[in-house]
Structure formats: C-alpha cells, structure tokens
Amino acid sequence: MSTLSPTPRSTLTRKKDRAATDRERLYEVLDGGLICHLGLVLHGSPVVLPTGYGREGDTLYFHGSTGAGNLREAARGIDVCVTVTLLDGLVYARSLNNHSMNYRSAVVHGTARLVTGEEKMHGLRAVTEHLTPGSWDHARAVNAKELASVSVLALDLSEASVKIRSGEPIEEPEDLDSHDIWAGVVPVRTTLGEPVPAPYLPADAPVPAHVLDRKLS
C-alpha cells in the first residue's frame, strides 16, 4: 500500500492543499517523532494523553501500565485517535492573521487491540528501539513480573492523514508594501545533547556506541 486512502474522518476539510497522500510521508512523520497523543472517550469524557510509541510496518505500538484506565478502555476495541506533530518553524507575516507554523502532522484513526505472547515482546521492542535505539540488546531483558505489569496495544495505520505546511509567509497583496514590518521563518529543531552518565557509574565507564550515535532526523 503506497498511498493513503482517505475515509470521511481522515479527509482534510481545511487547507486541503497541505494534504500528503504518499504513505511514505506518514512513515516519515511517525518515525521522526518521539511522543504521540492518544485520544479516546473515557467514562463519557474525552481524554488525550501523551505516550511513547514505535512503528513496525503498518502497525503502531504503544504501551503503558496494566493499571492505566485509558489503555484498558482502548483495549476494549473502541475508536481511538493518535496524533504526532513535528514543528519545523514559526512563521512571521506582515499581518497577524497570516502568522503561522511550518509543521508535519499525522492523524491515525482506528481501534487498538491488546497484543500478547510473541507480538507483545515484538511491540515492546518496537517502542524501545524507536525511543532508544540499541537498548533492546544492551540492557537487561524484561522479566516475567515486568512483562505482566505492562500492556501493549497495536493500532493499524490503514486509516490516516498527513498534513504539511512549509515555506515562507503567505501575505495579502496590500501588506507587501509594508516595508517596516519584518516577515520570515524562525526554524525550530529538536536536538539531543551530550549523554550524562548516572552518578553510580564508575568514572571511567565508556558511553556505548548506540548512545553516542543517537540522532534525530
């Protein structure tokens, strides 16, 4: 499946020209983010909560405590909505109305399912390797007690939309001659700093390659 197939709830209603239909753009947004927001209705009220996630093919995995009410509700097969947004720039225009942001966003609709057995471990690995690549094979493995305390849910990426804004400010013709008002874009970038070792590590403990090599696109 190389293109997104819009449904009524995944079809853009405003700024339709900003829609991306290539499924690879969906993957780029999801793979470029670190936090998603899971939206659902819990006890009759809307709830939107941030959580880590990982993608494997056309499946998005996310996890949390077995005691988390939102995950228990999501596992019942109700409709959920997951969003990821990457902010690329703040757009200054000559009019306040045309100030904007450059961004890439993904919205995924569907019903999440609780995964067990081998897929549960597979989902945990997907989340771990998305957030901290290389850790799955470096750190101590998940034990039975820890595995029992966590829920892993999977969400199919078949119903999704991607919206992108990039480039310069959009100005009204009457504002183009306002030379005393600055307009342009201030780029926004997420960067990772130098690793800070835990205080209980030996002073000469080397930082492993998978930590030194951690990069954000």
TATA-V887998 format. One record per run of one state. SS is the DSSP state (~ for helix, > for strand, _ for the rest). FROM is the first residue (numbers start at 1). LEN is the number of residues. Records with the same first field share a line. If there is no record, write none. Layout:
# TATA-V887998
SS = FROM-LEN  FROM-LEN
This chain:
# TATA-V887998
_ = 1-2  4-12  21-1  33-2  43-2  57-2  66-3  75-4  93-3  99-1  112-1  115-2  132-3  139-5  149-1  157-2  166-7  176-8  188-21  213-5
> = 3-1  19-2  22-1  35-8  45-12  59-7  79-14  100-12  113-2  150-7  159-7  184-4
~ = 16-3  23-10  69-6  96-3  117-15  135-4  144-5  173-3  209-4
